[in-house]
């Protein structure tokens, strides 16, 4: 029965995690359309997260049911989520691509599963199993192929530092999403974090840390043109509101470690949407990398399932041993 519960929990978490990664993957192509229409990257992200916050805030208020003490008790978590997982990651990534190629910056950021595994090992004594290590190496190898760095590895130390900061922010997203005592609804965490992150981005723009340029020109994609508000709303509702809430739910079901590896699907989704919306067809080496990512996630999933069964069995073994032990004399 314990095994069946673990299987069902992992299956549900994987479905939600893939949906979240797919939603996140759509953001790049939509943002590219806005950038080509005259928007700055920081402006697109700020609008994206603030629209998402506006969508989620009414739902969050209902879920709180007037328990404002719950909000105050988790104020530090919500603030950290907004600063690190939302604003910090975006600011670091945008600054990284000013000094280095996008593919290299993405590769560094998407090594986030490594610090997640290290954190859980050092902080919570959750040593990764062999399946997790092997699957992680396979998945990260696939990531290198998907990003396809044949265009060069030119980068400055400043760019590398910013990309490493983005990686830490991405790792914080998975750790913080799984954090808490279970009383704070995921929608409340997402809404609060997105609001904090969006405001921080606006402040950063006001102080010139990142450029903020908005526009109302039509947005052109591969086979169609739409008004500017269509990608803006889609960015906010689908690639932020839904993506962050489902990402938190998936991380709480799967744990930070497995969720961080499943999130590699975002790269595959980004390639697919770029093909459909921008006409950027993936190359053969990228398809091979995608296959390795899938294999890696499957291996990690099997390793995590075995680890979950072992942890669940520990209390039962202890209880059985206590019940059969002879009384001390």
C-alpha positions in Angstrom: 0.0 0.0 0.0 2.9 2.3 0.8 4.4 1.6 -2.6 1.0 2.3 -4.4 0.7 5.6 -2.6 4.2 6.6 -3.6 3.6 5.7 -7.2 0.3 7.7 -7.3 1.9 10.7 -5.7 4.9 10.6 -8.1 2.6 10.1 -11.1 0.4 13.0 -10.2 3.4 15.2 -9.4 5.1 14.3 -12.7 2.0 15.3 -14.7 1.7 18.6 -12.9 5.5 19.3 -13.2 5.5 18.6 -17.0 2.5 21.0 -17.4 4.4 23.6 -15.4 7.6 23.2 -17.4 5.6 23.4 -20.6 3.9 26.6 -19.5 7.3 28.2 -18.5 8.7 27.1 -21.9 6.1 29.1 -23.8 7.3 32.3 -22.2 10.5 32.6 -24.3 8.7 32.7 -27.7 6.0 35.1 -26.5 8.6 37.4 -24.9 10.7 37.3 -28.2 7.6 38.7 -30.0 7.4 41.5 -27.5 11.1 42.2 -27.7 10.9 42.4 -31.5 8.0 44.9 -31.1 10.2 47.2 -29.0 9.8 45.9 -25.4 12.8 45.5 -23.2 13.3 42.1 -21.5 12.8 43.4 -18.0 9.6 45.2 -19.0 8.2 42.0 -20.5 9.0 40.1 -17.3 7.7 42.8 -15.0 4.4 42.9 -16.8 4.2 39.1 -16.9 4.6 38.6 -13.2 2.4 41.6 -12.2 -0.4 40.3 -14.4 0.0 36.9 -12.8 -0.1 38.4 -9.4 -3.3 40.3 -10.2 -4.9 37.0 -11.5 -3.9 35.0 -8.4 -4.5 37.6 -5.6 -8.3 37.2 -5.5 -7.9 33.4 -5.3 -5.2 33.8 -2.6 -7.5 36.1 -0.5 -10.3 33.5 -0.7 -7.9 30.7 0.3 -6.6 32.7 3.3 -10.2 32.8 4.7 -9.3 35.8 6.8 -6.3 34.1 8.5 -3.9 37.0 8.1 -1.7 35.5 10.8 -0.9 32.8 8.4 0.4 35.4 6.0 2.4 37.1 8.6 4.0 33.9 9.8 5.1 33.1 6.3 6.1 36.7 5.3 9.8 35.7 5.2 9.1 32.7 2.9 7.0 34.8 0.5 9.5 37.6 0.5 12.4 35.2 -0.2 10.4 33.5 -2.9 9.7 36.9 -4.6 13.3 38.1 -4.3 15.2 34.9 -5.2 12.9 32.7 -7.2 11.2 35.5 -9.2 13.0 38.8 -9.4 16.6 37.6 -8.6 16.6 34.8 -11.2 15.3 37.1 -13.9 17.6 40.0 -13.1 20.6 37.7 -13.0 19.8 36.0 -16.2 19.2 39.2 -18.1 22.4 40.7 -16.9 24.3 37.4 -17.8 23.2 37.6 -21.4 24.6 41.1 -21.7 28.1 39.6 -21.3 27.8 36.1 -22.7 25.9 34.0 -25.2 22.3 33.0 -24.4 23.1 29.2 -24.8 26.0 29.4 -22.3 23.9 31.4 -19.8 21.0 28.9 -20.1 23.4 25.9 -19.6 24.7 27.4 -16.4 21.3 28.3 -15.0 19.8 24.9 -15.8 22.5 23.2 -13.7 20.2 24.2 -10.8 19.5 20.5 -9.9 23.2 20.2 -8.7 22.9 22.8 -5.9 19.4 21.4 -5.1 20.9 17.9 -4.5 23.8 19.4 -2.6 21.5 21.5 -0.4 19.3 18.6 0.5 22.3 16.4 1.2 24.1 18.9 3.4 21.1 20.5 5.1 18.7 17.6 5.4 21.0 14.6 5.2 19.0 13.4 2.1 21.8 11.6 0.3 21.0 11.0 -3.4 20.8 7.4 -4.5 22.7 5.9 -7.4 19.6 6.3 -9.7 19.4 10.0 -9.0 23.1 10.6 -9.7 23.1 8.5 -12.9 19.8 10.0 -14.2 21.0 13.5 -13.4 24.2 13.1 -15.4 22.2 11.7 -18.3 19.7 14.6 -18.2 22.4 17.3 -17.9 24.3 15.7 -20.8 21.1 16.0 -22.8 20.7 19.6 -21.7 24.2 20.4 -23.2 23.1 18.9 -26.5 19.7 20.6 -26.5 21.2 24.0 -26.0 23.8 23.3 -28.7 26.8 25.4 -27.9 28.5 25.1 -31.3 28.2 28.8 -31.8 31.0 29.4 -29.3 31.8 29.7 -25.6 32.8 33.3 -25.4 32.0 34.7 -22.0 33.4 37.1 -19.4 33.8 36.5 -15.8 31.1 39.0 -15.1 28.7 37.1 -17.3 29.6 33.8 -15.6 29.0 35.4 -12.2 25.6 36.6 -13.2 24.7 33.2 -14.7 25.8 31.5 -11.5 23.5 33.9 -9.6 20.7 32.9 -11.9 21.4 29.2 -11.2 21.2 29.9 -7.4 17.9 31.7 -8.0 16.5 28.7 -9.9 17.6 26.3 -7.2 16.0 28.6 -4.6 12.7 28.3 -6.6 12.6 24.5 -6.0 13.8 24.6 -2.4 11.4 27.4 -1.4 8.5 25.8 -3.3 8.7 22.7 -1.2 9.3 24.7 2.0 6.7 25.2 4.8 4.6 23.3 7.1 1.8 22.6 4.6 -0.5 25.3 5.9 0.3 28.0 3.3 -1.6 27.3 0.1 0.6 27.3 -3.0 -1.5 30.0 -4.6 -0.9 32.3 -1.7 2.9 31.7 -2.0 2.8 32.2 -5.7 0.7 35.4 -5.6 2.8 37.0 -2.9 6.1 36.0 -4.5 5.0 37.3 -7.9 3.8 40.6 -6.4 7.1 41.1 -4.6 9.1 40.1 -7.6 7.2 42.3 -10.0 7.6 45.4 -7.7 11.3 44.7 -7.3 11.7 44.6 -11.1 9.9 47.9 -11.4 12.2 49.4 -8.7 15.3 48.0 -10.5 14.1 49.6 -13.7 13.5 52.9 -12.0 17.1 52.9 -10.7 18.5 51.9 -14.1 19.6 48.4 -13.1 17.6 47.0 -16.0 16.0 48.9 -18.9 12.3 49.3 -18.9 10.8 49.9 -22.4 7.1 49.2 -23.1 5.2 49.4 -26.4 1.8 49.1 -28.1 2.9 48.0 -31.6 1.5 44.8 -33.0 3.4 41.6 -32.2 4.5 39.5 -35.2 5.0 35.7 -35.0 5.8 33.1 -37.7 2.4 32.9 -39.4 0.2 35.6 -37.7 0.2 39.0 -36.0 -1.7 39.9 -32.8 -2.2 43.0 -30.7 0.4 43.5 -27.9 -2.1 42.6 -25.1 -2.5 39.1 -26.4 1.0 37.9 -25.6 1.0 40.0 -22.5 -2.1 38.3 -21.1 -0.8 34.9 -22.1 2.5 35.5 -20.5 0.8 36.6 -17.3 -2.0 34.0 -17.0 -0.4 30.9 -18.6 3.4 31.2 -18.3 3.4 32.8 -14.9 0.2 32.4 -12.9 -0.5 28.8 -13.9 3.2 27.9 -14.3 4.2 29.1 -10.8 1.2 27.6 -9.0 1.5 24.3 -10.7 5.3 24.3 -10.2 4.8 24.8 -6.4 2.2 22.0 -6.3 4.5 19.6 -8.3 7.5 20.4 -6.1 5.5 19.7 -2.9 4.5 16.3 -4.4 7.8 15.3 -5.9 10.3 17.1 -3.6 12.8 19.7 -4.7 15.3 17.2 -6.1 13.1 15.3 -8.6 11.1 18.5 -9.5 14.3 20.3 -10.4 15.2 17.5 -12.9 11.7 17.3 -14.4 12.0 21.1 -15.0 14.5 20.3 -17.7 11.4 19.7 -19.8 11.1 23.5 -20.0 14.1 23.6 -22.4 12.3 21.0 -24.7 9.1 23.0 -24.5 10.9 26.2 -25.3 12.4 24.6 -28.4 9.1 23.3 -29.5 7.3 26.6 -29.1 10.1 28.4 -30.9 9.6 26.1 -33.8 5.8 26.7 -33.9 5.8 30.4 -33.2 9.1 31.7 -34.5 10.0 29.1 -37.2 13.2 28.1 -35.4 13.4 24.3 -36.2 15.4 22.2 -33.7 18.5 20.5 -35.1 19.2 16.8 -34.9 21.7 17.2 -32.0 19.0 19.0 -30.0 16.5 16.1 -30.7 19.1 13.7 -29.4 19.6 15.9 -26.3 15.9 15.9 -25.7 15.8 12.1 -25.8 18.6 12.0 -23.2 16.7 14.4 -21.0 13.6 12.1 -21.1 15.8 9.1 -20.2 17.5 11.0 -17.4 14.2 12.1 -15.9 12.9 8.5 -16.0 16.0 7.2 -14.3 15.8 9.9 -11.6 12.1 9.1 -11.1 12.8 5.4 -10.5 15.6 6.3 -8.1 13.4 8.7 -6.2 10.6 6.1 -6.0 12.9 3.6 -4.5 14.2 6.2 -2.0 10.6 7.1 -1.0 9.7 3.5 -0.4 12.8 3.0 1.8 11.9 6.1 3.9 8.3 5.1 4.3 9.4 1.6 5.3 11.7 2.8 8.1 8.9 3.7 10.6 7.2 0.4 9.9 10.5 -1.6 10.4 11.1 0.3 13.6 7.6 -0.3 14.9 7.8 -4.0 14.1 11.2 -4.3 15.8 9.8 -2.5 18.9 6.8 -4.8 19.0 8.8 -8.1 18.7 11.6 -7.1 21.0 11.9 -8.9 24.3 11.5 -6.7 27.4 14.7 -5.8 29.1 15.6 -7.6 32.3 
